[in-house]
Amino acid sequence: MPKIVVQVMPKQELLDPQGKAVAGALSRLGKSHFNDVRVGKRFEITTDREISGEIMEEVAHIADELLANGVIEDVISIDVLPEDAEGTEVDELEGAEA
């Protein structure tokens, strides 16, 4: 079944306390070359329908109305994962470290 990924981030002009906390932790771990971190949200939505313009418009509406708080967040991207994609991008990065 197709999977649609929606990414939401805090608005660029707003303070990101979670990102600041992560950046501070990285600095304390001696990783001060990472100086700006922003923390967002990733939603994976699976559908039993074929991906069409209508479905993508519906997901965009859901993202704007339900997944993102329009006052403080922006929907950054809405993408369709290939149906044969098993893992997430994070899984692929972890495999690269091993």
KEKOLFI-381438 format. One record per residue: x, y, z of N, C-alpha, C in turn. Coordinates in pm, 1 decimal. Atoms other than C-alpha are relative to their C-alpha. Example, Ala and Ser with C-alpha at 12.3 -4.5 7.8 and 13.67 -1.06 7.14 Angstrom:
! KEKOLFI-381438
<site <89.0; -119.0; 0.0>; <1230.0; -450.0; 780.0>; <90.0; 120.0; 0.0>>;
<site <-82.0; -119.0; -6.0>; <1367.0; -106.0; 714.0>; <-77.0; 109.0; 73.0>>;
***
This chain:
! KEKOLFI-381438
<site <83.6; -118.4; 0.0>; <0.0; 0.0; 0.0>; <88.1; 124.8; 0.0>>;
<site <-78.9; -122.9; 5.5>; <127.3; 349.4; -76.9>; <7.4; 69.1; 136.6>>;
<site <-21.2; -74.4; -124.2>; <270.8; 555.1; 208.3>; <37.4; 143.3; -35.4>>;
<site <-23.6; -142.4; 21.7>; <263.7; 934.8; 214.4>; <66.9; 55.4; 125.6>>;
<site <-74.2; -56.8; -111.6>; <513.0; 1121.8; 433.3>; <-19.0; 151.3; 1.0>>;
<site <19.1; -144.1; -19.3>; <429.4; 1468.1; 569.3>; <101.5; 45.5; 103.7>>;
<site <-97.2; -54.5; -94.3>; <704.6; 1672.6; 734.0>; <-42.8; 141.1; 40.2>>;
<site <42.6; -126.8; -58.1>; <621.5; 1963.0; 963.5>; <114.9; 53.6; 85.4>>;
<site <-107.3; -63.2; -78.4>; <872.5; 2208.0; 1113.5>; <-51.7; 128.8; 63.3>>;
<site <36.7; -130.2; -56.8>; <846.6; 2507.9; 1344.7>; <30.6; 110.4; -101.5>>;
<site <-26.7; -112.8; 89.5>; <825.2; 2836.1; 1155.6>; <141.3; 51.2; 25.7>>;
<site <-140.0; -40.4; -8.0>; <1175.7; 2962.3; 1082.5>; <21.4; 117.7; 95.2>>;
<site <-17.9; -119.9; -81.4>; <1119.1; 3291.4; 1263.8>; <-27.0; -22.4; 149.4>>;
<site <31.3; 27.7; -140.0>; <1014.8; 3123.2; 1589.7>; <111.4; -78.3; 67.9>>;
<site <-94.3; 75.0; -80.7>; <1235.8; 2992.8; 1867.7>; <-42.1; -146.4; 4.2>>;
<site <25.4; 144.2; -6.8>; <1265.1; 2612.8; 1870.4>; <69.4; -52.9; 126.1>>;
<site <-63.7; 41.8; -124.8>; <1327.3; 2513.8; 2235.9>; <57.8; -141.5; -5.4>>;
<site <-53.6; 135.9; 11.4>; <1370.4; 2144.2; 2152.7>; <129.5; -0.2; -80.5>>;
<site <-121.2; -9.6; 81.3>; <1621.9; 2227.9; 1883.3>; <115.1; 60.9; 78.3>>;
<site <-103.5; -63.1; -83.4>; <1812.8; 2456.3; 2123.5>; <54.2; -99.5; 101.6>>;
<site <-42.9; 99.8; -98.2>; <1822.1; 2177.0; 2383.6>; <90.7; -104.3; -65.8>>;
<site <-82.5; 98.4; 70.6>; <1959.2; 1928.8; 2128.8>; <133.6; 62.0; -37.9>>;
<site <-124.8; -68.0; 36.2>; <2217.1; 2181.8; 2005.3>; <90.5; 14.3; 122.6>>;
<site <-78.1; -11.2; -123.0>; <2327.0; 2240.6; 2366.6>; <60.0; -133.8; 40.3>>;
<site <-50.5; 134.0; -33.4>; <2360.8; 1866.3; 2427.1>; <113.3; -40.2; -93.9>>;
<site <-106.3; 30.9; 94.8>; <2566.2; 1825.5; 2110.2>; <128.5; 73.9; 36.7>>;
<site <-116.0; -80.0; -39.5>; <2796.7; 2105.0; 2223.4>; <68.3; -61.1; 122.6>>;
<site <-56.3; 61.2; -120.8>; <2841.5; 1941.6; 2564.5>; <69.5; -133.0; -30.0>>;
<site <-62.8; 125.8; 41.5>; <2932.5; 1617.2; 2385.3>; <121.6; 22.4; -89.9>>;
<site <-115.9; -31.3; 82.1>; <3210.3; 1797.1; 2199.4>; <-30.6; 8.7; -148.2>>;
<site <42.4; -8.1; 140.7>; <3011.8; 1824.9; 1875.6>; <-42.6; 142.2; -33.5>>;
<site <38.3; -140.2; 15.7>; <3013.3; 2204.6; 1863.1>; <-2.8; 45.4; -145.8>>;
<site <7.0; -36.4; 142.2>; <3050.2; 2202.2; 1483.2>; <-142.6; -12.2; -53.8>>;
<site <143.2; -1.7; 33.2>; <2673.6; 2129.9; 1475.1>; <-60.8; 113.5; 81.1>>;
<site <36.4; -118.0; -78.2>; <2551.1; 2475.3; 1570.9>; <-145.7; 42.0; -10.5>>;
<site <141.7; -35.8; 9.5>; <2185.4; 2490.2; 1467.3>; <-81.6; -126.3; -22.7>>;
<site <85.2; 118.0; 9.9>; <1926.4; 2219.5; 1524.3>; <-144.9; 45.4; 9.3>>;
<site <143.1; -24.4; -7.8>; <1554.7; 2237.5; 1454.7>; <-69.5; -134.8; 4.4>>;
<site <70.1; 126.2; -19.1>; <1319.8; 1961.9; 1566.7>; <-139.8; 11.9; -59.1>>;
<site <131.3; -1.1; 62.8>; <1011.7; 1878.9; 1362.4>; <-72.6; -131.6; 20.6>>;
<site <82.5; 120.2; -8.5>; <754.9; 1608.1; 1310.1>; <-9.0; -64.0; -137.4>>;
<site <17.1; 76.8; 123.9>; <721.0; 1335.4; 1048.4>; <-121.7; -89.1; 18.5>>;
<site <120.8; 82.1; -2.0>; <387.2; 1170.4; 975.5>; <5.5; -93.7; -120.0>>;
<site <8.4; 97.3; 109.0>; <356.7; 852.0; 768.3>; <-144.3; -46.5; -8.2>>;
<site <141.3; 33.4; 21.0>; <9.6; 795.8; 625.5>; <-8.5; -106.0; -109.2>>;
<site <17.1; 108.1; 97.6>; <-73.2; 467.5; 452.2>; <-144.1; 2.4; -50.0>>;
<site <132.9; 0.2; 59.1>; <-366.2; 448.1; 213.1>; <-20.2; -126.5; -82.4>>;
<site <30.2; 115.1; 84.1>; <-541.4; 164.5; 35.5>; <-44.3; 44.4; -139.6>>;
<site <37.5; -53.1; 131.9>; <-611.7; 392.0; -261.4>; <124.6; 30.9; -82.4>>;
<site <-107.8; -39.8; 89.9>; <-401.1; 467.9; -563.4>; <28.0; 148.9; 19.6>>;
<site <-37.0; -140.2; -17.8>; <-209.6; 794.1; -531.3>; <-44.4; 78.1; -123.7>>;
<site <49.3; -85.5; 108.7>; <-380.1; 1061.9; -739.0>; <9.5; 144.3; 46.4>>;
<site <2.8; -141.6; -35.3>; <-400.4; 1438.2; -746.7>; <-101.2; 27.7; 109.6>>;
<site <105.9; -17.8; -99.9>; <-720.9; 1415.1; -544.9>; <47.1; -45.3; 139.3>>;
<site <-51.1; 50.7; -127.6>; <-555.0; 1204.5; -272.6>; <104.7; 96.7; 55.9>>;
<site <-105.1; -91.1; -46.0>; <-257.2; 1441.4; -256.0>; <-59.7; 132.6; 50.0>>;
<site <68.8; -120.5; -47.2>; <-490.0; 1742.6; -225.5>; <-64.0; -24.4; 135.9>>;
<site <62.3; 34.8; -127.6>; <-674.1; 1564.9; 55.3>; <104.6; -5.1; 111.9>>;
<site <-107.6; 6.4; -99.6>; <-346.1; 1493.7; 237.1>; <51.2; 140.5; 31.2>>;
<site <-44.5; -137.6; -23.5>; <-237.7; 1856.6; 190.8>; <-97.6; 73.1; 92.2>>;
<site <101.8; -61.5; -84.7>; <-565.4; 1970.7; 346.5>; <10.9; -53.7; 143.6>>;
<site <-15.4; 61.5; -132.8>; <-523.7; 1724.6; 636.2>; <124.7; 54.6; 68.5>>;
<site <-124.7; -50.8; -57.1>; <-165.5; 1842.3; 687.2>; <-17.1; 141.8; 52.2>>;
<site <20.4; -139.9; -40.8>; <-267.9; 2208.7; 701.8>; <-97.8; 13.6; 115.8>>;
<site <105.8; -14.2; -100.2>; <-576.1; 2155.1; 917.7>; <24.1; -79.3; 128.2>>;
<site <-9.3; 90.7; -114.0>; <-474.5; 1871.7; 1150.2>; <143.2; -25.7; 47.0>>;
<site <-134.6; 42.0; -38.5>; <-105.2; 1783.9; 1143.9>; <90.3; 114.7; 40.8>>;
<site <-82.5; -115.8; -32.5>; <47.7; 2132.2; 1159.7>; <-84.0; 106.0; 68.7>>;
<site <61.6; -115.6; -63.8>; <-39.6; 2414.5; 1394.0>; <44.6; 121.2; -81.5>>;
<site <-33.7; -107.5; 93.2>; <-49.4; 2695.0; 1136.0>; <55.5; 126.0; 63.9>>;
<site <-51.6; -118.6; -68.3>; <35.3; 2958.2; 1396.4>; <151.0; -11.2; 20.4>>;
<site <-141.2; 15.7; -34.1>; <375.1; 2810.5; 1481.1>; <75.9; -98.0; -88.4>>;
<site <-65.5; 102.3; 81.6>; <447.1; 2540.9; 1220.0>; <-33.0; 16.1; -147.9>>;
<site <20.3; 5.5; 144.5>; <484.1; 2501.2; 844.7>; <7.7; -144.9; -46.4>>;
<site <-13.3; 129.1; 67.1>; <422.2; 2192.1; 633.4>; <114.8; 17.7; -99.2>>;
<site <-120.5; -14.8; 81.8>; <762.7; 2147.9; 471.5>; <-8.2; -82.9; -127.7>>;
<site <7.8; 85.3; 118.7>; <695.8; 1857.1; 237.7>; <-106.7; -107.1; 16.7>>;
<site <91.1; 113.8; 7.6>; <446.8; 1593.0; 133.4>; <51.0; -85.6; -114.7>>;
<site <-60.8; 88.0; 99.0>; <605.6; 1298.8; -46.0>; <-63.5; -138.2; 6.1>>;
<site <47.3; 137.5; 5.8>; <503.2; 951.4; -156.6>; <122.0; -90.2; 0.3>>;
<site <-108.9; 97.7; -3.4>; <738.4; 668.9; -57.4>; <-28.1; -108.3; -102.6>>;
<site <20.3; 114.1; 90.4>; <793.6; 394.0; -311.9>; <-61.6; -116.1; 77.9>>;
<site <70.9; 109.1; -68.3>; <573.6; 95.0; -230.0>; <93.9; -107.6; 50.8>>;
<site <-93.0; 103.4; -43.7>; <876.1; -133.8; -197.2>; <96.3; 49.3; 108.1>>;
<site <-88.1; -54.3; -103.7>; <1045.8; 95.2; 58.3>; <-37.8; -60.0; 135.0>>;
<site <25.3; 65.7; -128.2>; <1074.5; -106.8; 378.4>; <31.8; 93.0; 115.8>>;
<site <-45.2; -79.7; -112.8>; <1270.8; 125.4; 605.6>; <-21.1; 147.7; -21.4>>;
<site <5.8; -145.1; 9.4>; <1277.6; 493.6; 675.8>; <139.7; 52.0; -26.3>>;
<site <-130.7; -60.5; 22.0>; <1560.1; 734.1; 602.9>; <89.9; -20.5; 121.4>>;
<site <-77.6; 19.0; -121.9>; <1672.9; 696.4; 964.9>; <61.8; -139.7; -0.1>>;
<site <-51.8; 135.6; 6.4>; <1710.2; 318.5; 918.7>; <119.0; -6.4; -95.1>>;
<site <-106.8; 2.0; 96.7>; <1927.5; 378.7; 613.4>; <125.0; 65.5; 56.5>>;
<site <-114.8; -65.9; -60.5>; <2153.3; 620.2; 806.1>; <64.3; -88.4; 106.4>>;
<site <-54.1; 88.3; -102.1>; <2191.7; 375.5; 1094.7>; <78.1; -112.7; -63.5>>;
<site <-71.5; 105.9; 69.3>; <2295.8; 105.1; 848.4>; <134.1; 48.3; -53.0>>;
<site <-123.7; -56.1; 51.6>; <2563.5; 336.2; 707.9>; <105.9; 10.5; 108.9>>;
<site <-93.5; -14.5; -110.0>; <2719.8; 374.5; 1052.6>; <61.5; -132.9; 38.8>>;
<site <-47.5; 132.1; -44.5>; <2760.3; -0.1; 1111.1>; <118.1; -48.6; -79.3>>;
***
